[in-house]
Amino acid sequence: MTDNLATQTIIYDLASSPNFADSPLCFAAGNTGLLRSQDGGRTWSDALTSLNLSEALPIASVVISPAFATDKTVIAGTSGGILRSGDGGDTWQIVEFPSPPPFITSLAISPNYERDGVIFAGTLEDGVFVSRDRGYLWNTWNFGLLVLNVLALAVSPAFAEDETIYAAVESGIFRSTNGGRAWREIPFDLDHAPVISLALSPQFAEDGVVMAGTEQHGLFKSENGGQAWEHLNSADIIGSVDAILLSSEFPFKPDLLALTGGEVLISNDGAATWRPWPGAITIDEPLTAVLAPTGLDENAPLLGAIMNQGVKII
């Protein structure tokens, strides 16, 4: 169990237990597989040893059940399907998708997963798959989804009531308001696409705030569910925005974090001004993923996947 495992892997995604303070479990998905840490990111081990794989299995995305304390569910996306664990990552079941096998690029899990068992999977060329039985059976739900290379997904915090989910694609953003059964493209300037990251306000049902990070044109904000967009023009964020994290108290506490150009920036005023995350100032390699398992307070742990240096607490 060593950081060396992580330094040999390009990390694409990070996920942590929702009760991280009491159970500091986290996962790192990367080009050589899936890593697990049971001590808050200090040390890492191969999470897939129980599968006895003969070669590395690239993992692009990983999510953990909101009810992890009771169901111990972890879902990881790979080429051809997903890996499902019901014991916190000790053992795994491989769930294959229909042929031709898609490559899973992103995963999103219903906030009401304990009751509805809904998981979404975005793919490189085959649109969106959905499971309504906790990840055992999957079907495509692409009616109206005119662009099938899905780069990011975001589910409404009020999904149980509004059934809303967003899919970021090469040409912009699509939205479904019926649980992924049908999609419509929402207005987004094609000149600013592709969109590669999404985040919804915890108060989305009331404020309609959607954040969209683009590959080359920085960060955009909508306050009406995506019908109109404001370019959050800033000299600090002018290129790629690979991840967006919002405070759990947003917008009342308007803190947000952006992974942009390999750097971690924090804003305490709703994206009006930005500054480097204090713990990341001395990092000399680009970051590829970031996770705030207990929130955006600067005294809280922030996990950063650093190129050639593994996952660090920063």
Residue, then its C-alpha position, 0 to 999 in steps of 0.5 A: m500500500t503505497d503512493n507509488l501506485a498512484t504516481q504511475t497512474i493518470i487520474y481522471d476522477l476522484a470520489s469519496s464516502p459521503n460520511f468521509a469525516d467518520s469513514p475516510l474512504c476514497f477512490a481514484a479512477g485512472n488509466t491503469g485502473l482503480l485505486r482505493s484509500q481507506d485513510g483519507g488519501r494518505t496511502w493507496s492500494d489497487a482496488l481491483t485485486s479481487l478480479n485477478l485481471s491479466e492487464a490494466l483496466p482503464i477506469a474513467s469515472v467513479v461514483i459512490s452511493p449517497a447511502f454508502a453508510t448502509d449499502k456500501t455501493v461503489i460504481a466505476g465506469t470502464s470500456g464496455g461496461i461498469l464495475r459494481s461493488g456492494d462491499g465498499g470496494d473489496t469485491w466487484q461484479i463486472v456488468e457488461f453493456p450491449s455490443p458494440p461495447p461503449f467506453i464510459t466517460s462519466l457517471a452520475i448517481s441519483p441523490n435519491y439512490e437509496r429509494d430509486g436506484v438510478i444511475f446514469a452513464g455517459t459514453l464516448e460515442d453511444g450517448v447515455f445509458v441508465s440503470r434503474d435497478r442499482g447498476y445491474l441492467w442498463n439501457t440507452w436513453n438517447f431520444g433527442l440526444l443529437v450528439l452522442n459523445v458525452l463528456a460530463l453529466a450532472v443530476s439535479p439535487a431535487f431529482a426525485e421531484d424534477e427528474t432533471i439531468y444535464a449532459a455536456v457534449e462537444s456542441g454544448i449541453f442537453r437537458s432531460t426533465n423526465g429522468g433521461r427518457a428524452w433530451r433537448e438541446i439547451p441554448f449554448d454558444l457553439d463558439h464556446a463549446p465543447v463543455i467538459s464539466l458541469a455543476l448544479s447549485p445545491q439549491f437548484a430547485e429554487d435558484g436554477v444555477v448551472m455552472a458549465g466549464t468549457e475546453q477553451h473558453g473558461l466558465f459560464k453560469s446560468e440562473n434559469g436552468g440553462q436557458a441563458w448564460e453569462h460568461l464569467n469572464s476572468a483573467d484567471i480562468i480563460g482556458s479549460v475548466d476540467a472540474i467545478l465544485l460548489s459549496s454545500e451552502f451555495p449560494f448563501k455561502p458563495d464559495l466555488l472551486a475550479l480546476t483550470g489549466g491544471e491549477v486549483l482556484i477558489s472563489n469566495d464571492g460567486a466567481a467574481t474574483w479568484r485566487p490559488w488554493p493555498g495548499a496548491i501554490t507550491i505544486d509544480e505539475p498540473l492537476t488532473a482531478v480534484l475532490a473536496p470530501t468535507g467541503l470548501d473550507e480552507n482548513a478542510p482536506l482537499l484531494g488533488a491528483i497531480m501528474n507524476q506525483g499521485v493523489k495528495i492532500i493539498 
